[in-house]
């Protein structure tokens, strides 16, 4: 779909930052694309409450819901979604993909000449990239560019208050199991959108330098029960109001179907959450 995100706010441990992406790539090991079959893909069983890992049925339920939902494995491509108005991939203004330091796991801090650090509840995001042309075998060597808003619903590089920052953006290369993992914070909810995370998939790290090379663009949705738990903590007060004004069924991106984009989430507020999603491309 081609709809853009709507915002209510105004405009809404890397090294060698000054040596360019070419230097970053030269320090990485030569990799061969090894495709190994993985079974049991399909992470639509949901985990929600702050007390720990439980399966969630109704994705818009309040904390405490424990209706079990089963999901069969699928090799259908992840739905294509808009990158939104703040991608930072060169398609709409600045291109962070060419900057040294963008290839990193921990995306909480800015890099290069920027020094800001995003605050918020801990969230680890793991995407497992698979190749539908190979029967959903692990897509080793694929690259993922991932970004999302901060605790206030603002996007680095674009929103007025953090336009000089570049945190909550990063690139990772898929390992032998097709997995990429990012250390981040739980995004806030802003007016008009359900809480989400953006990502683009590229065929290789070397090609993850411009939006024109991407092979998929999609978004990860977060479970309502988890959002309610996180938004009850310090710093997320605006998100409580914004979350109450939308739902997965009315969100302009997810309302046509979100089953394959709703992350499995484990953990709790005190220890942090882990959100996992299978991404067939």
C-alpha positions in Angstrom: 0.0 0.0 0.0 1.1 3.6 -0.5 -0.3 5.5 2.5 2.0 7.7 4.5 2.3 7.8 8.3 0.5 10.7 9.9 2.2 12.7 12.7 0.8 15.2 15.1 4.1 16.6 16.4 6.1 19.3 14.6 7.9 17.8 11.5 7.7 15.3 13.1 29.2 1.4 20.0 30.3 2.2 16.5 33.9 3.1 15.5 35.7 4.8 12.6 32.7 7.0 11.8 34.6 9.3 9.5 35.9 6.8 7.1 32.8 6.0 5.1 30.7 3.0 4.3 33.4 1.5 2.0 35.6 1.2 5.1 32.8 -0.4 7.1 32.3 -3.0 4.4 36.0 -3.7 4.0 36.2 -4.6 7.7 33.6 -7.3 7.4 34.4 -10.9 6.6 33.9 -12.3 3.2 30.6 -14.2 3.3 29.2 -16.8 1.0 25.4 -17.1 0.7 24.6 -20.4 2.4 21.0 -21.3 2.3 19.8 -23.6 5.0 16.3 -24.8 5.5 14.5 -23.6 8.6 11.3 -25.1 9.8 8.4 -23.9 11.8 8.4 -20.3 10.5 5.3 -18.5 11.5 5.4 -16.4 14.6 1.8 -15.3 14.8 1.4 -16.9 18.3 1.5 -13.8 20.5 3.0 -13.1 23.8 1.7 -10.2 25.8 1.6 -9.5 29.5 4.2 -7.8 31.6 4.4 -10.7 34.0 6.2 -12.8 31.3 5.7 -14.9 28.3 2.1 -15.8 27.5 0.3 -16.4 24.3 -2.1 -13.7 23.2 -5.3 -14.2 21.2 -7.0 -10.9 20.6 -4.2 -8.5 19.4 -6.1 -5.5 20.7 -7.0 -6.9 24.1 -6.0 -5.4 27.4 -3.2 -6.8 29.6 -4.0 -10.2 31.0 -5.6 -11.7 27.9 -4.4 -15.3 27.5 -6.6 -16.7 24.7 -4.4 -19.1 22.8 -4.1 -18.7 19.1 -2.4 -21.3 16.8 -0.6 -20.4 13.6 0.6 -22.5 10.7 3.9 -21.9 9.0 3.8 -19.8 5.9 6.1 -19.0 3.0 4.1 -16.1 1.6 6.0 -12.8 1.2 5.8 -10.3 3.9 3.2 -7.6 2.9 4.8 -4.6 1.2 4.2 -1.3 3.1 5.1 2.3 2.8 8.5 3.4 4.2 6.6 6.5 5.5 7.8 10.1 5.2 10.9 9.6 7.3 12.9 6.7 5.9 16.4 8.3 5.8 17.3 6.0 2.9 17.8 8.7 0.3 14.3 8.3 -1.2 12.9 11.3 0.8 15.7 13.6 1.8 18.8 12.4 3.7 20.5 9.1 3.2 22.0 7.6 6.3 22.9 4.4 4.6 26.1 5.9 3.1 27.4 7.0 6.5 30.1 5.2 8.4 28.7 3.6 11.6 25.3 2.7 10.3 26.1 -1.0 10.3 25.5 -1.8 14.0 23.4 -3.8 16.4 22.8 -1.2 19.1 20.8 1.6 17.6 19.9 3.5 20.8 22.6 6.1 20.4 23.4 8.5 17.5 26.8 8.2 15.8 29.2 10.4 13.8 28.9 14.0 14.9 25.7 13.4 16.7 25.7 12.3 20.4 22.1 11.8 21.5 20.9 8.6 23.2 17.2 7.5 22.9 15.6 6.7 26.2 12.8 4.3 26.8 11.9 0.7 27.8 14.4 -1.8 26.5 13.4 -3.7 23.3 15.4 -6.2 21.3 14.1 -6.8 17.8 14.9 -9.9 15.9 13.9 -10.5 12.3 14.4 -13.8 10.5 14.8 -13.2 6.7 13.9 -16.1 4.4 13.9 -16.5 0.7 10.6 -17.5 -0.8 12.3 -18.4 -4.1 14.1 -21.1 -2.1 11.2 -22.5 -0.2 11.8 -20.0 2.6 15.3 -21.1 3.3 17.4 -18.8 5.5 18.5 -15.7 3.5 22.1 -15.5 4.8 23.9 -12.3 3.7 20.7 -10.3 3.2 20.9 -6.9 4.9 18.2 -5.2 6.9 17.8 -1.4 7.5 15.5 -0.9 10.5 14.2 2.4 12.0 11.4 3.6 14.3 10.3 6.6 16.3 11.4 7.5 19.8 9.6 7.6 23.1 7.8 10.8 22.0 6.8 9.6 18.6 9.5 11.6 16.8 11.9 10.4 14.1 15.6 11.3 14.1 16.9 13.2 11.1 13.4 14.7 10.4 11.4 15.7 13.5 12.4 19.3 14.6 13.4 18.3 18.1 15.8 15.6 17.0 16.6 16.6 13.4 20.4 16.6 14.2 20.3 13.1 15.7 20.4 9.7 13.9 19.6 7.3 16.6 17.0 4.4 16.3 18.4 3.6 12.8 20.7 0.8 11.9 21.7 -1.9 9.4 22.6 -5.5 10.1 23.6 -8.5 7.9 21.6 -11.7 8.3 23.5 -14.7 9.8 23.5 -18.3 8.7 19.9 -18.7 10.1 18.8 -15.5 8.3 18.5 -13.6 11.6 19.3 -10.0 12.3 19.0 -8.5 15.8 18.8 -4.9 17.0 19.1 -3.5 20.5 16.7 -0.6 20.8 13.9 1.0 22.9 10.1 0.5 22.7 8.7 3.1 20.3 6.0 5.5 21.4 2.6 5.7 19.9 1.9 8.9 18.0 -1.4 10.2 16.7 -2.9 8.3 13.8 -0.7 5.2 13.9 -0.5 1.9 15.7 2.9 1.3 17.4 5.2 -0.1 14.7 8.8 -0.6 13.5 9.9 0.1 9.8 12.4 -2.0 7.9 13.8 -2.6 4.5 15.5 -5.7 3.2 18.4 -5.6 0.7 20.0 -8.5 -1.1 23.4 -7.8 0.4 25.2 -5.5 2.8 27.1 -4.0 -0.2 23.8 -3.0 -1.8 22.3 -1.5 1.3 23.4 2.0 0.4 20.3 3.3 -1.5 16.6 2.7 -1.4 16.6 1.8 -5.1 18.4 -1.5 -4.2 15.8 -2.8 -1.6 13.8 -5.9 -2.3 11.2 -5.4 0.4 9.7 -2.7 2.6 7.4 -3.6 5.5 6.5 -2.8 9.1 6.3 -4.8 12.3 3.3 -4.3 14.6 3.4 -4.5 18.4 0.9 -6.4 20.5 -1.7 -4.3 22.4 -1.1 -5.9 25.8 2.6 -5.2 25.7 2.0 -1.6 24.6 -0.4 -1.1 27.5 2.3 -2.4 29.9 5.1 -0.3 28.5 3.1 2.8 28.2 2.3 2.7 31.9 6.0 3.4 32.6 7.7 6.8 32.9 8.0 8.9 29.7 5.2 7.2 27.7 2.2 9.3 29.0 1.4 10.7 25.6 1.4 7.2 24.1 -1.5 6.1 26.4 -3.8 8.8 24.9 -2.6 8.1 21.3 -3.0 4.3 21.6 -6.5 4.7 22.8 -7.4 6.6 19.7 -6.5 3.8 17.2 -6.4 0.1 16.7 -4.8 -2.5 14.4 -8.2 -2.7 12.6 -8.3 1.1 11.9 -4.6 1.8 11.4 -3.9 3.0 7.8 -1.2 0.4 7.3 -2.4 -2.7 9.2 -6.1 -2.5 8.7 -6.0 -4.6 5.5 -4.4 -7.5 7.4 -1.6 -7.7 10.0 -1.4 -11.4 10.9 2.1 -11.9 9.3 3.4 -8.6 10.7 2.4 -8.9 14.3 5.5 -9.7 16.3 5.9 -12.5 18.9 6.9 -10.7 22.1 8.4 -12.1 25.2 9.7 -10.5 28.4 8.5 -7.9 30.8 8.9 -4.2 31.7 11.6 -4.7 34.3 13.9 -7.0 32.2 12.9 -5.7 28.7 11.1 -7.2 25.8 12.1 -9.2 22.8 10.1 -8.8 19.6 10.5 -11.5 16.9 9.1 -11.7 13.4 9.6 -14.0 10.4 10.2 -12.0 7.2 9.8 -14.0 4.0 10.9 -12.0 0.9 
